[in-house]
Amino acid sequence: MNPAQTPGPDAPRDLVGIGIGPFNLSLAALAHPLGTLDTAFYEQRPAFGWHSGLLIEGATIQVPFLADLVSLADPTSPWTFLNYLRSRERLFPFYFAERFHIQRAEYDAYCRWVCDNLPALHFGHQVDAVRWNPEQDLFEVDFTQLDLDGEAEALGRTYARNVVLGIGTEPYVPDPLKPLVEAPGVPVVHAADYLHHRAALLAAEHVTVVGIGQTGAEIFLDLLRARPAGREKLHWLGRTEAFAPMEYSKLGLEHFTPDHTRYFHALPESARDRLVAGQWQLHQGIDAATIAAIHEELYRRTLHGGWPDAVLTPGVRVRTAGRVATTKVELHLEHGPQDSRSRLTTDAVVLATGYRERPLDRILAGLDPYMRRDSRERPRIDEDYRLVLDPSVTGTVYVQNAETHTHGVGTPDLGLAAWRSAIILNSLTGREAYALPRRTAFTTFGLTQRRQVPPPREAPALTPLVDDRR
C-alpha cells in the first residue's frame, strides 16, 4: 500500500486495526465476508510471525485446534484450520494423526496462510499515533511505511470511524536482570528469542533457566534432551513454590468461556483484581504432559547409575545479578521459606519470565483527554471491548488482549479469539453479523447472575405424505 491509496477525509475507513497478531487476524478474517465493511489492518513487522523464537520442535499450543481464528464463531468460514489442511491436501493425514492439540509451528503456518489471502492486511506499516478529530468526527491514524530493513520509507495518514488495538504483549524482564539483557555480549536472553540463540546456549558450559511456567519447562526440556548424560549442567529455578501443573480439568476450563468473561466483567474492580491474582494456575502452570516428559528424560538418565547434573529448584527469587569477568553471570538468589540466600555462577541465562500487556498510553497519547480510567489509572473497557471515552467522541476504540483487568484470565486465550472478534463485529455493524451462543458453560458463576438457558427446541410439525383418513 502506498500513500496514494490511503483514504482521505472524504473516504474514511469503517475500521482500522493496529497490530496483526492472532487476535486482529481473527477479526480481519471474520470481517472479510462482511462486504459492507471497509477495513485496513497495519503491522510494523514485514510479515506475520507468532512467537517465532518459541516454535520449538514438537511444542504444541495449549488449546484444541478448534480454537483457530474463526471456528468458534463461524465453523463454515473459509479460514478454518480444517480448510487450511484441506487446501494443503493434509486433511486425511491429520484425521489419522488424531491430534486435538496441534504444534505451534503448524499454528503459525496456518496463520500465515490466512494472511496470504486477506487483502486488508498491510505489513511494514508502523502506526505512530491515533487522534480524534472533532471537526470531522473521525480518528486520524498516522503511520510510517517501512522498507524490508525496517527503515522509514514514507509517511501516511488514514482516517477511520473506528479503531481496534491488537498490539499484544511484550517480553517481561525482571528489574534485577534488565542491565544484563541490555548489555551487549552478555549471554542473557528472554525466552522470546530462545531459538535465535539456541546454538550458543547449547555450546555454553552451564545454562540457567529462570521461570517455571510452561515456556520455562519447554526450554529446560529442549536443553536437557540436547546435552550429554551426566554432563547436563543445567539449573532451572523460579519464584513459584512448586513445578505446578496447569489447571486443565473440564470444569476448570470453563473459566475460559464467554459465561465467565461476562461474570468477571460485572464484578467490582477490587474483586476483579483479587480474582486474577488467585487464578495463576489456570494459565501459568505447566502442562501435565510436559512435566511427565521432563521427569521421563531425567529418569532415563539414571538407568545406568548416577543422577543427571541438573538442579530444579522452585521458590527462588533472583535478588540481583551481575557479570563475572566477561563471559559469566552471577545470580544472587533468595529462598523465601528457608529465609536463605545463595549465589549461582552460570555461563548463560534464559529468562522464561513471561509477557506483559503492552501499555496503550504511547499509541493513544492523543486520546488521553478523552479516556476514562479506573482507580489504578487503567483504561476502562466496557463489556463489548470498547474503551470508555468521553461522550463527545462518536467513534469507538476496541481493544484485544489488553483487558485482563476488566475481562479476566481468558483475555490472552486463543480459544476466545473468534468469540471476541464476533462481539466486536456485531457491535461495529449494529446487527447480529454472527450469531453467538447465550450459554457456554455448565458452571453458574455467582449467585446473582442471570442464568442464560436457551429455550428448548420445538420439534417441527410434520406434513403427512399420504392422507389415509378416507
C-alpha positions in Angstrom: 0.0 0.0 0.0 1.4 3.4 -0.9 0.2 6.9 0.3 -1.7 7.4 -2.9 -4.0 4.6 -1.8 -4.6 6.0 1.6 -8.3 7.1 2.1 -8.6 10.8 2.6 -11.1 12.6 4.9 -13.8 12.1 2.3 -13.3 8.3 2.3 -12.7 7.1 5.9 -12.3 3.5 6.8 -15.0 1.8 8.8 -12.3 0.2 10.9 -8.5 0.5 11.2 -6.7 -2.3 13.1 -3.4 -1.7 14.7 -1.2 -4.8 15.0 -1.6 -8.1 13.2 -1.3 -10.9 15.7 -3.7 -13.8 16.0 -6.5 -11.6 17.6 -6.6 -8.9 14.9 -6.1 -11.6 12.3 -9.2 -13.3 13.6 -11.1 -10.1 13.4 -9.9 -9.5 9.8 -10.8 -13.0 8.8 -14.3 -12.7 10.2 -14.8 -9.2 8.8 -13.7 -10.3 5.3 -17.1 -11.8 4.2 -19.0 -8.7 5.6 -18.6 -6.9 2.3 -20.1 -3.6 3.6 -17.2 -3.0 5.9 -14.1 -1.1 4.7 -11.2 -2.3 6.9 -7.4 -1.9 7.0 -5.0 -3.6 9.4 -1.5 -2.3 9.9 1.5 -4.1 11.3 5.1 -2.8 11.6 6.8 -6.2 11.0 7.4 -7.2 7.4 5.4 -10.4 7.7 3.3 -12.4 10.2 5.2 -14.2 12.9 3.8 -15.9 16.0 6.4 -16.3 18.8 9.0 -17.3 16.3 11.6 -17.7 19.0 9.5 -20.3 20.7 8.5 -22.6 17.9 10.4 -25.5 19.5 10.1 -28.7 17.6 7.3 -30.8 19.0 5.9 -28.0 21.2 2.1 -27.8 21.0 -0.4 -25.0 21.6 -2.4 -25.4 24.8 -5.8 -25.2 23.2 -7.6 -27.5 20.8 -7.3 -26.9 17.1 -10.9 -25.6 17.1 -9.5 -22.6 18.8 -8.4 -21.3 15.4 -9.1 -17.8 14.1 -12.8 -18.3 13.3 -14.3 -21.7 14.1 -15.9 -21.0 17.4 -17.8 -18.1 15.8 -18.3 -19.4 12.3 -17.3 -23.0 11.6 -18.4 -22.5 7.9 -15.7 -19.8 7.4 -13.2 -20.4 4.6 -10.5 -19.5 7.2 -10.8 -22.5 9.5 -7.8 -24.6 10.4 -9.5 -27.6 8.8 -9.9 -25.7 5.5 -6.2 -24.8 5.7 -5.4 -28.5 5.9 -7.7 -29.2 3.0 -6.0 -26.6 0.9 -2.7 -28.3 1.6 -4.1 -31.8 1.0 -3.3 -32.8 4.5 -6.8 -33.4 5.8 -6.6 -37.2 5.8 -3.2 -37.3 7.4 -4.5 -35.0 10.2 -7.5 -37.2 10.6 -5.4 -40.3 11.1 -3.0 -38.5 13.4 -5.8 -37.9 15.8 -4.3 -34.8 17.2 -6.5 -32.4 19.2 -3.6 -30.1 20.1 -1.5 -29.0 17.1 2.1 -28.0 17.1 2.9 -24.3 17.5 4.8 -24.3 14.2 1.7 -25.6 12.4 -0.5 -22.9 14.0 2.0 -20.3 12.9 1.9 -21.7 9.3 -1.9 -21.7 9.4 -2.0 -18.0 10.4 0.5 -17.1 7.6 -1.8 -18.9 5.1 -4.7 -16.7 6.3 -2.5 -13.6 5.9 -1.6 -14.6 2.4 -5.3 -14.5 1.4 -6.7 -11.4 3.1 -6.3 -8.1 1.2 -7.0 -5.8 4.2 -3.6 -6.6 5.8 -0.7 -4.2 5.4 2.6 -5.2 6.8 5.6 -2.8 7.1 3.3 -0.1 8.4 4.2 1.3 11.8 1.3 3.2 13.4 2.7 6.2 15.2 -0.3 8.0 16.7 -4.1 7.9 16.9 -6.0 11.2 17.4 -9.7 12.2 17.5 -10.6 14.9 15.0 -13.8 16.5 16.5 -14.4 18.7 13.4 -14.7 15.6 11.1 -15.9 13.1 13.8 -13.1 10.8 12.7 -10.0 9.2 14.1 -6.7 10.2 12.4 -4.2 7.4 12.3 -0.7 8.4 11.4 1.7 5.7 10.2 5.2 5.2 8.8 5.7 2.9 5.9 8.8 0.8 6.4 11.1 -1.0 3.9 12.2 -4.6 4.4 15.0 -3.5 6.7 12.6 -1.6 8.9 13.8 1.8 7.8 11.3 4.6 7.2 10.2 4.9 3.6 7.2 7.2 3.6 4.7 8.9 6.0 1.0 8.4 5.7 -2.3 9.1 7.4 -5.6 7.4 7.2 -9.0 8.2 8.7 -11.3 5.8 10.5 -14.7 5.8 12.1 -13.5 3.1 14.5 -10.1 1.7 15.6 -9.2 -1.7 17.1 -5.9 -2.2 19.0 -4.3 -5.6 18.8 -0.7 -4.7 19.8 -0.4 -7.7 22.0 2.1 -8.3 24.7 5.8 -7.8 25.2 8.5 -9.8 26.9 8.9 -9.1 30.6 12.3 -8.9 32.2 12.6 -8.5 36.0 14.4 -5.4 37.1 17.5 -7.2 38.5 18.2 -8.7 35.1 17.5 -5.7 32.8 21.0 -4.4 32.8 22.3 -7.8 31.7 19.8 -8.2 28.9 20.5 -4.7 27.6 24.3 -5.1 27.8 26.0 -6.3 24.5 27.7 -9.6 24.5 26.2 -10.9 27.8 24.6 -14.3 27.4 21.2 -13.4 29.0 18.2 -13.7 26.6 14.5 -13.7 27.0 12.7 -16.9 26.1 11.0 -15.0 23.3 14.4 -15.1 21.5 15.3 -18.7 22.6 15.5 -20.3 19.1 17.6 -17.4 17.8 20.2 -18.1 20.4 19.8 -21.9 20.8 23.1 -22.8 19.2 25.0 -20.5 21.5 23.1 -21.8 24.5 23.8 -25.4 23.7 27.5 -24.5 23.4 27.6 -22.9 26.8 29.0 -25.0 29.6 26.3 -24.2 32.2 22.9 -22.8 31.5 20.3 -21.5 33.9 16.6 -21.2 33.1 14.6 -18.7 35.2 10.9 -19.2 35.3 8.9 -22.3 36.0 5.8 -21.9 33.8 5.1 -23.7 30.5 7.7 -21.8 28.5 10.5 -22.5 31.1 9.5 -26.2 31.1 9.7 -26.5 27.3 13.1 -24.7 27.1 14.5 -26.8 30.0 13.3 -30.0 28.3 14.8 -29.0 25.0 18.2 -28.1 26.5 18.1 -31.3 28.6 17.5 -33.6 25.6 20.3 -31.9 23.7 23.0 -32.3 26.3 25.0 -35.4 27.1 24.1 -37.6 30.0 26.0 -36.8 33.2 27.2 -33.5 31.8 23.9 -31.6 31.5 25.0 -28.7 33.7 21.5 -27.2 33.9 19.7 -25.1 36.6 16.0 -24.5 36.5 14.5 -22.1 39.1 11.7 -19.7 39.6 9.6 -17.9 42.2 6.6 -20.2 42.2 6.6 -22.6 45.2 6.2 -25.7 43.0 6.5 -27.1 39.5 2.8 -26.8 39.4 0.6 -28.4 36.7 -1.8 -26.2 34.8 -5.4 -26.5 35.8 -6.9 -28.5 32.9 -10.0 -30.1 34.3 -13.1 -29.8 32.2 -14.9 -27.6 34.7 -11.7 -25.6 35.3 -11.5 -24.8 31.6 -14.9 -23.2 31.8 -13.1 -20.1 33.2 -12.2 -19.6 29.5 -15.8 -19.3 28.3 -17.9 -16.2 27.5 -20.0 -17.0 30.5 -17.1 -16.5 32.9 -16.0 -13.4 31.0 -19.4 -11.8 31.4 -19.5 -12.7 35.1 -16.0 -11.3 35.6 -16.7 -8.0 33.9 -19.7 -7.4 36.1 -17.7 -7.7 39.3 -16.4 -4.6 41.2 -12.9 -3.5 40.3 -11.4 -4.6 43.6 -13.0 -8.1 43.3 -11.6 -8.5 39.8 -8.1 -7.6 40.9 -8.2 -10.2 43.7 -9.6 -12.9 41.5 -7.0 -12.5 38.7 -4.2 -12.7 41.3 -5.5 -16.0 42.6 -6.1 -17.7 39.2 -2.5 -18.0 38.1 -2.7 -21.8 37.8 -5.3 -21.5 35.2 -2.8 -20.1 32.7 0.7 -20.0 34.3 1.2 -23.7 35.3 2.9 -26.4 33.3 1.1 -28.8 31.0 1.0 -32.2 32.7 2.4 -33.9 29.6 5.4 -31.6 29.6 6.0 -32.3 33.3 5.8 -36.0 32.5 8.3 -35.7 29.6 10.8 -33.9 31.8 10.6 -36.5 34.5 10.9 -39.3 32.0 14.0 -37.7 30.5 15.6 -37.2 33.9 14.7 -40.8 34.9 16.1 -42.2 31.7 19.4 -40.7 32.6 19.6 -42.6 35.9 19.3 -46.1 34.3 23.0 -46.7 34.2 23.6 -45.3 37.7 24.2 -41.8 38.8 22.0 -38.7 38.6 21.8 -36.1 35.9 23.7 -32.9 36.6 20.5 -30.8 36.7 19.2 -28.8 39.6 15.5 -28.0 39.7 14.6 -25.5 42.5 11.2 -23.8 43.0 10.5 -20.9 45.4 13.6 -19.0 44.4 13.8 -15.3 43.6 16.7 -13.6 41.8 17.6 -10.6 44.0 20.4 -9.1 41.9 22.6 -10.2 39.1 26.0 -9.1 37.7 28.8 -10.1 35.4 31.8 -12.1 36.4 34.8 -11.3 34.2 33.4 -11.0 30.7 31.8 -14.4 29.9 29.9 -15.4 33.0 26.9 -14.2 35.0 26.4 -14.3 38.8 22.9 -14.6 40.1 22.2 -13.7 43.7 19.3 -15.9 44.9 16.9 -15.9 47.8 14.7 -18.7 49.0 11.7 -17.3 51.0 10.5 -20.3 53.1 14.1 -21.1 54.2 15.0 -17.4 54.6 18.3 -18.3 52.9 20.5 -16.7 50.2 23.0 -18.1 47.8 25.0 -17.3 44.6 25.0 -19.1 41.3 27.6 -18.6 38.6 26.5 -19.6 35.2 27.5 -19.2 31.5 24.1 -18.3 30.1 20.7 -17.4 31.3 17.3 -17.9 29.6 14.5 -15.7 31.1 11.2 -17.6 30.9 9.7 -14.7 32.8 6.6 -14.3 30.7 4.9 -11.3 29.0 3.0 -8.2 29.9 0.3 -6.3 28.1 1.8 -3.5 26.1 0.8 -0.2 27.6 -1.7 1.7 25.4 -0.6 5.2 26.6 2.1 5.7 23.9 0.0 5.0 20.9 -3.2 6.6 22.4 -1.5 9.7 23.8 -3.6 11.8 21.5 -6.8 10.3 23.1 -5.7 10.7 26.7 -8.0 13.7 27.4 -11.0 11.6 26.3 -10.2 8.4 28.1 -11.9 7.3 31.3 -9.8 5.3 33.8 -10.3 3.2 36.9 -8.8 3.8 40.4 -5.4 2.5 39.3 -5.3 4.6 36.1 -6.0 1.7 33.8 -8.3 2.3 30.8 -12.0 1.4 31.5 -13.3 -1.1 28.9 -16.9 -2.0 28.5 -18.4 -5.4 28.0 -18.1 -5.2 24.2 -14.4 -4.5 24.4 -14.7 -0.7 23.8 -12.6 1.9 25.6 -14.8 4.1 27.7 -14.3 7.5 26.1 -15.9 11.0 26.6 -19.3 11.1 25.0 -18.1 13.8 22.6 -16.1 11.0 20.8 -18.6 9.4 18.5 -16.2 6.8 17.2 -15.1 3.7 19.0 -11.8 2.2 20.0 -11.9 -1.5 20.6 -9.1 -3.5 22.3 -7.9 -7.0 22.0 -5.6 -8.7 24.6 -5.3 -5.5 26.7 -8.2 -6.1 29.1 -7.3 -8.7 31.7 -8.2 -6.2 34.4 -11.7 -5.9 33.1 -12.4 -9.3 31.3 -10.2 -11.8 33.2 -7.8 -14.6 32.6 -9.4 -15.5 29.3 -8.1 -12.3 27.7 -5.0 -13.8 26.1 -6.5 -17.2 25.4 -6.7 -18.2 21.8 -10.0 -20.1 22.5 -11.8 -16.8 23.0 -10.4 -15.1 19.9 -13.2 -15.8 17.5 -15.9 -15.0 20.0 -14.4 -11.7 20.9 -14.0 -10.8 17.2 -17.6 -11.6 16.7 -18.6 -9.5 19.6 -16.7 -6.6 18.1 -18.1 -7.0 14.7 -21.7 -7.3 16.0 -21.1 -4.1 17.9 -19.5 -2.4 14.9 -22.2 -3.3 12.5 -25.1 -2.7 14.9 -26.5 -6.1 13.9 -26.0 -9.8 14.6 -23.4 -10.4 12.0 -22.5 -13.5 13.8 -25.0 -15.5 16.0 -23.4 -16.2 19.3 -24.5 -18.7 22.0 -26.3 -17.4 25.0 -24.8 -20.0 27.3 -21.4 -21.6 27.1 -20.6 -23.3 30.5 -22.3 -25.7 32.9 -20.8 -23.7 35.7 -23.0 -20.8 37.0 -20.6 -18.1 38.1 -22.0 -16.2 41.0 -25.3 -16.3 42.9 -27.0 -13.3 41.3 -26.0 -13.9 37.7 -29.0 -14.4 35.5 -28.8 -17.9 34.0 -29.0 -17.8 30.3 -30.6 -21.1 29.3 -31.6 -21.4 25.7 -35.3 -22.3 25.2 -36.0 -25.9 24.4 -36.2 -26.6 20.7 -39.7 -27.4 19.4 -40.0 -30.3 17.0 -41.2 -29.1 13.6 -44.6 -30.1 12.6 -44.6 -32.9 10.1 -46.8 -33.0 7.0 -48.1 -36.5 6.3 -47.1 -37.8 2.9 -50.4 -39.6 2.4 -53.7 -38.7 3.9 -55.2 -42.2 4.6 -58.1 -41.0 6.7 -60.6 -41.6 3.9 
